[in-house]
Each structure stands twice: as structure tokens, then as C-alpha cells.
């Protein structure tokens, strides 16, 4: 995963921000359980990977260097572990995921470790009925709940009070699926933002993705 980020912070009439490619993440998944029945399947997978410091962590503006949360990258190598479970039927699919990211220190700063939990439900909108032969393309409506808990950040070994906390988003979206590739778009809207201290809150997150199967 290679994200493109465009962040703007406005405070007291002053705008600061950065745009560009962020940190990349390499993930591998291994299937540990599969149960197939007529019209449905159950699958469980474990995953592991590494977040790579491909985004710039030294962006500056007229006021000086941007603070770490406004940088495109963290400058650190961060392991990720987790697991997923899928229940799929002919018309719909439910997915559940849990992952933990262990953040390391770079430039004297360390983001707090994060625990993410996700639940997604997708329903086939088109075609309404499956053909007797062949595999068509599909359009799915998707609804997700995305939760994220984060520890407080650390600066030169000391805890940063205005950092960490819990957020929960509801994310409606659309997904277009073919035999070889998948395109999707969604918007994340905050339901809960229980943040420690004085922090910038999120209005919304617009997300688009493209995946190739091989």
C-alpha cells in the first residue's frame, strides 16, 4: 500500500500542510482456515508486514519544520501483525479484522503503538441475479466500521500528553470487482473521537483504492 496524502492544518488564520506520497506498507497473508459449503465459504487468515519510511519526514514551510503528525512519513520502520475472518455468501460478504502496529523511534520521536479493528459488510448491487455461465463483473455497496486506538506519542523518551486516544469511523462506499482487478471508493465519517488532550480532530477521510489480483 502506497498512500497519497494531502493534509492542511488551519489555526488562527494560518494554514500549514503537506502533500505527497506517504509511508508504504508491505503485508503478507497466510490462510489458516477454510470451510466451503454450497453457497457460502468461511476463511481465516493471519497477516504480518512492515511499514516502510518512504514518505518525507522533513517537510517545512515559512514557519519552519512541520510537526511529526503533519509530516508525510514517520521516518521509522514499523512491524504490523494481525488477522482477518471472512464469511461470504452469494449475495453478501462480512469481514472482520484486527491488527497491531509497533511503532519505533525516528528523529527522537515515536508515535504510539496502534490497535485497529474493522468490520465490513458488502452487498451485491449488480448484477441482481447471477448468470448460469461465466463470471461477470460486480458492483457492491459497502459499509464499514473502522476503529483505532493509539498510545501516547513519545518525544525524546517522554510521553506527549496531547496525543493518543480512540477513534471510530463509519465508512460507506462502493466497490467494483472484476476477475483481475478491484476498484473502490469510500468516505470515513467520525462517530467517536475520544482523544487525549488538545488534538486536531478529523472531519472526514476520502479513500480510493485499486488492487490487481495475480
N, C-alpha and C positions, 0 to 999 in steps of 0.2 A: 504494500500500500504506500503510495506516494501522494500526500495531500498538497493541494494548493491553498494557501491561507491569505486572507485579506482582513486585517484587524485594524480597527480605529478606536481610539480612546479619546473622548471629548470631556474636558473638565475646565470650568471657568472660562469658557470661550476659546480654549486652546485644544487643538486636535493633534494627537500623536498616533503613529501607527506604522505598520509594515505590511508588505505583500510579497508573496513569492512561494517557492516550494518549501515545505516543512520537512520534518524528520520522517524518514521512511521506516517501515516495519516489515520484516520478513517473518512469515508464520508458516509452520508446517502442521498438518493434522493427521492423526492416525485413528482409524476406525477400530473400536474395541468391542462393539456390539452391533448386531444387525438381525432383525426379525422381520421377515416378509410374509404377509398374508394376502389373500385376494383383496385387491382394492386399497391396501394400506401397507406401510412399512414403518419400522421403528429403528432409529440409528443413534448411537452414542459415539462421540469422538473425544480424544484428548488433543490438546494443542500446545505448542511451545514455539518460542521465537525470540527475536531480538529487535529492539528499536534502535535504529542507527542515526547518528548525528549528521544527517545530510542537509538540514536546514541551517541557515546562518544564525549565529548566536551573538553577533557583534554589531547589529544594526544600530545606527544613530540618526538623530535629526538635529535641528538647530539648537535644541535644548540639551544635547548630549546623548549618551548611550541610553537606549531604551531599557526599561527594567526587564528581568528574565521572563515574566509572564507575557510580555508583549513581543518577545523575540520569536522568530520563525522556528528556531530549533533550541534544544536544551544543551547541546554540546556533549551529551553523555550517551553511553551505551547502556540500554536498559532491558533486562530479560523480561519475558512475558510467559506466563503459564495459565492454563485454563482448560475448559471442557465445554462441549455442546451436546444437546439432545434434541432430536427431531422426530416428530410424529407427522407423517404425511399420508393423506388420503387423496382420492382422485380429484376432489374439488378444492381442498384446502390443505394448509400445512401450518403446524405450530412448531416454533423453535425456542429453545431456552439455552442461555449461555452464561458462563461465569468465567471471569479472567482476573488475574492479579499481575500488576506490573511493578517490578522492583526498580525504583529509580536510583541512579548513582550520582556522584558528585562531579560537577564540572565548573571551573571558574569560581570555586569557593561556594557554589550554590547547589543545593539539591532539592528538587521537587519531591514532595511527599509521595510515598507509595500509594497506588490507587487500586481499588477493587471495583470492578464493573459487573453489573448483572443486567441481562437483557432478556426480554420476552417478545416474540413477534408472532403475529397471525397474518397469514396471507390467503386471500380468497380469489379463485379464478373468475375474472370478469368476462374473458373472451378466449377461446370460443365457449359458448354456453354448453354445448354438448360435444363430446369427443368424436372424431370420425372413426369409422370402422377400420381404416387402414391409414398408415403414415403417422408421423409425429408433427403436428403443426406448431406454430409459434403461439405463445400465451401472453396475455396481459393479466396481471394480478394487482388487486388492491391490497395494500399492506398497512398494518397498524402495529406500532412497536411501543414498548415501554423500555426506556434506557436509563438505568440508574448508575451513579458513580459516586463512590466515597473516596476521599483523599485525605491522607495525613497532612499535618502542617509541614510547610517547606522549612528548609534549614539554610541559614546564611552563616558561613564560617563556623559551623558547628552549633549555632544557637537556633532555637525554634523561632519562626516568623509567626507572630500572633494573628496577623491578618491574612491567613491562608488556610487551605483545607476546608473540609465540610462535606455536605451531601447534596447532590442534585438529582432530580428525577424529571425526565422529559417524556412527553407523549409525541410520537412521530408518525403521522400519516404519510403515505407515499404511494407511488406506482412503480411497477416492475414489468419490464418487457423481456421475455425469455425465449431464446431460440435454442437449437441443438448445440450451437458452438459458442454463443456469447449471451451475456445478460447486461441490460442497461437499467438503471434505477435512479429515482429521484425522490427525496423526502424532505420534510421540514420538521425540525425539532422545536417543540414548544414547551417551556418550563412549567411543570406542575409544582415542584418543591425546589427551593433554593435555600437550604439551611447552611449558610456559610459562616465561618469563624471570623469575627471582627469586621473590619471595613473592607469590602472587596467589590470589584466590578461584577455585576450580575449580567446574565445573558438574556437578551430579548428573544432571539430565535437563532437557529442554525440551519442553513440551507445546505443540503448534502446531495451530491450526484456521484454516481459510480458506474464503472464499466468493467466487466470481467470477461475473460476469454477462457473457455474450457479446453483442456488438451490432455 
